[in-house]
């Protein structure tokens, strides 16, 4: 038996292939199926099954495309009420893969439809478990994503379910069982996920804060406190994964082919060029959302699922790459046109960092970090905290009687935020502190 992990750093998403006897079962595949096809070709094996541990909120899955291309059966809990061809997979159900078995365990908590997939080897021993978003290394899945996304369920109820799923099922497994979660650090599906991408039941019982001895009420309160923000696209992806998405490559190609267009008035513009290029000249109203490790997350946090936008990149290759990243959250449908020209002469003003150090009261300072980050301390006592995902909706809260300075923790978010503010507030200059903020946060 071979278990192979595929890891998408941008979405902090781990998917898996289980290979045995020339047959492959995939667990929680991402939108682009090509890595899984390449794996099958390399091992001269056939993809026969795709298992979804739940309806994912943070990425779009290729389960329907793989079913249509390879004839693989898709397995998912009956509680997902999936609308594509599938086989339900719940407590007591097993999937044979040559002489090993994959066994379903219902583990509601992160979502009502969450399952884990236990692997029984050829000797009848339980050796590994794919825990989806139920159990991570160092954390468990947040239970507060289903009140407004997809399957409706109260977060308090899900937190109670999660308490029992972990205590009554996962923690009773043999201690040597290897844990393979669906996410690593940086995922918004948990709040304390370790950098390690696999673990064991024994280690999690010993080290995972959420698996320590506590009563149900304490666990519920712990799960509902200080969770990360929820991006705008999460509900859309739950619904899209419930119905299944169109094939990845044709969808991306449809975006690129024939959509090179001139800028239309009132079009939302996502300019992915580096900040250095953007500040030298850009279209009026453009948002500078640079290519980077978390582009997909920030795109789906700033842009709503029903908003169309023009995508700007420096080169044709960059356009292809950025359209593919958008497609990983199902947002290729939002791209109304593309361009490799900034199409404008708007410039961003240069910022004099020394002046704000000496005279912070001369400026309106906007801190676009998340609330949890701000709790650890402010760089400026007079800063107004408006997290980047909320900025477009809360722009009216920004005073316009002084020049505006924007900062985050390292510079990526402030580049996007300052461009948003500059597009909507024109009577005072808008400055981006960029990476200069790092030293102030360290020594503040």
C-alpha positions, -999 to 999 in steps of 0.1 A, spaced: 0 0 0 12 35 -9 -3 67 6 8 98 -13 1 133 -1 -5 162 -25 -1 196 -9 -13 230 -22 5 256 -1 -17 285 -14 -48 269 1 -30 249 28 -48 220 14 -37 183 16 -53 157 -6 -43 120 -9 -40 90 -31 -42 55 -17 -27 30 -41 -31 -8 -38 -31 -35 -65 -32 -11 -94 -62 8 -80 -63 43 -66 -87 60 -42 -84 98 -40 -94 117 -8 -104 153 -10 -90 162 -44 -84 199 -54 -99 216 -85 -70 207 -109 -71 169 -114 -39 167 -134 -16 159 -105 -38 129 -97 -38 117 -134 0 121 -134 3 99 -103 -19 73 -118 1 72 -150 34 71 -131 22 40 -112 3 24 -141 -28 24 -120 -65 33 -124 -84 59 -103 -115 39 -92 -128 60 -63 -129 96 -50 -139 101 -13 -150 135 0 -147 139 37 -173 167 36 -186 195 14 -155 217 14 -159 255 20 -123 266 12 -116 250 -21 -134 237 -52 -131 200 -58 -126 180 -90 -146 150 -79 -172 154 -106 -146 159 -133 -127 128 -122 -159 108 -122 -167 119 -157 -131 114 -170 -121 82 -153 -154 66 -144 -144 67 -107 -172 64 -81 -175 94 -58 -182 85 -22 -196 111 3 -218 110 34 -256 109 29 -258 140 51 -241 160 23 -271 154 1 -248 157 -29 -265 164 -62 -240 147 -85 -237 109 -92 -223 94 -60 -224 65 -35 -232 73 1 -204 65 25 -212 65 62 -208 45 94 -204 8 86 -197 13 49 -164 -1 35 -146 4 2 -123 -25 -8 -91 -16 -26 -76 -49 -36 -68 -65 -2 -72 -35 20 -103 -16 31 -113 20 35 -139 24 62 -162 54 68 -166 69 102 -192 97 107 -176 125 126 -199 155 126 -187 187 141 -168 208 116 -198 201 93 -229 179 97 -217 157 68 -181 152 80 -166 118 78 -131 103 85 -118 74 64 -100 47 83 -75 24 64 -74 -13 73 -43 -30 59 -41 -65 44 -36 -80 79 -68 -65 92 -51 -38 112 -62 -2 113 -31 18 102 -41 53 90 -70 77 90 -79 105 67 -95 130 91 -106 158 66 -114 189 86 -124 170 118 -89 166 132 -57 185 122 -22 182 136 -25 203 168 -61 214 162 -97 204 152 -120 218 126 -139 250 134 -176 244 139 -188 279 130 -189 277 92 -223 262 86 -247 288 100 -245 307 67 -229 282 43 -245 252 26 -260 228 51 -275 249 78 -264 240 114 -259 259 146 -223 263 156 -231 254 193 -247 222 181 -218 213 158 -193 221 186 -211 195 208 -210 170 180 -173 176 175 -167 170 212 -182 135 209 -167 128 175 -133 133 189 -138 116 223 -161 88 213 -146 78 180 -111 92 170 -95 91 204 -105 55 209 -85 44 178 -52 25 182 -26 50 193 -3 41 164 -28 50 137 -13 77 114 -34 109 110 -36 125 76 -56 158 78 -70 179 49 -52 211 59 -19 225 72 -9 258 87 -25 289 73 -59 272 66 -89 292 79 -106 259 88 -88 259 122 -71 284 145 -40 265 158 -29 241 130 7 228 133 33 230 106 34 192 105 13 176 78 8 142 95 7 129 130 -6 99 151 -36 94 173 -12 91 203 5 124 195 -27 142 191 -41 129 224 -10 140 241 -4 174 224 -35 187 208 -51 214 230 -86 205 218 -82 168 229 -72 175 264 -93 165 294 -123 189 296 -161 188 299 -184 194 269 -192 230 279 -156 240 282 -149 225 248 -178 243 232 -167 276 246 -131 269 234 -142 261 199 -164 292 195 -138 316 207 -112 335 186 -118 316 153 -104 332 121 -125 353 98 -147 336 72 -140 346 35 -168 356 13 -164 326 -10 -169 299 16 -206 296 12 -203 296 -26 -178 267 -25 -200 246 -3 -228 250 -28 -205 244 -58 -191 212 -43 -226 200 -36 -235 202 -73 -200 196 -88 -180 220 -109 -172 220 -146 -139 206 -158 -109 227 -147 -88 231 -179 -116 240 -203 -130 265 -177 -97 283 -174 -91 283 -212 -125 298 -217 -115 327 -195 -82 334 -213 -94 328 -249 -112 358 -265 -115 379 -233 -87 404 -239 -107 436 -236 -105 473 -229 -115 486 -196 -152 493 -191 -165 520 -168 -173 508 -132 -156 474 -138 -140 459 -107 -103 455 -115 -80 430 -98 -44 439 -108 -20 411 -98 12 428 -108 39 434 -82 34 465 -60 64 482 -76 48 481 -110 14 489 -97 23 521 -79 40 534 -111 8 533 -131 -25 515 -129 -61 518 -139 -83 541 -118 -100 520 -91 -78 490 -95 -72 467 -65 -36 456 -62 -40 419 -52 -5 406 -59 3 371 -69 15 353 -37 10 322 -16 -25 333 -3 -38 350 -35 -68 326 -37 -78 333 -1 -76 371 -4 -94 371 -37 -123 352 -22 -122 374 9 -123 407 -10 -144 398 -40 -179 384 -35 -190 352 -54 -214 372 -76 -190 399 -85 -174 400 -120 -140 415 -124 -113 423 -149 -81 403 -143 -48 421 -150 -14 405 -150 21 414 -164 24 387 -190 3 361 -207 19 333 -186 10 353 -155 -26 356 -167 -28 319 -171 -14 313 -136 -37 337 -120 -68 324 -138 -59 289 -126 -56 302 -90 -90 318 -92 -104 285 -105 -91 267 -74 -119 284 -55 -144 284 -84 -139 320 -93 -129 317 -129 -166 323 -136 -161 358 -122 -135 368 -147 -153 390 -172 -121 400 -191 -83 398 -189 -55 421 -198 -17 424 -197 -19 462 -198 -24 483 -167 -46 506 -188 -42 537 -168 -18 564 -155 -31 565 -119 -1 565 -95 2 558 -58 20 584 -37 53 576 -20 53 574 17 77 591 41 80 566 70 100 589 92 73 615 94 47 591 108 71 579 134 76 615 146 40 627 140 15 599 141 -13 623 150 -10 639 116 -24 608 99 -55 586 100 -39 552 104 -58 521 92 -46 487 106 -60 460 82 -48 431 102 -74 406 116 -88 412 151 -69 384 166 -36 399 154 -44 433 168 -50 417 202 -12 411 204 -6 448 202 -9 479 180 20 497 162 1 529 166 -23 536 195 -45 558 174 -49 532 146 -84 522 134 -87 485 129 -107 474 98 -96 439 86 -89 437 49 -119 414 41 -143 440 56 -127 471 41 -148 476 10 -180 474 31 -167 497 59 -150 524 39 -174 550 53 -158 545 88 -126 561 76 -122 598 85 -111 619 55 -98 650 73 -61 638 73 -38 619 50 -45 581 54 -18 556 61 -25 518 58 -5 490 74 -8 452 80 18 429 93 42 425 64 30 445 34 9 422 12 -25 431 27 -17 468 30 -9 470 -7 -44 457 -15 -60 478 12 -44 511 3 -55 505 -34 -91 499 -22 -91 531 -1 -74 551 -29 -101 540 -53 -129 552 -30 -114 582 -12 -99 609 -34 -98 641 -13 -68 631 8 -36 611 -1 -35 574 8 -2 559 18 9 523 22 35 516 49 43 483 32 70 461 48 82 490 69 57 481 95 74 448 104 101 464 126 75 486 144 54 456 153 84 437 166 96 466 187 62 482 195 
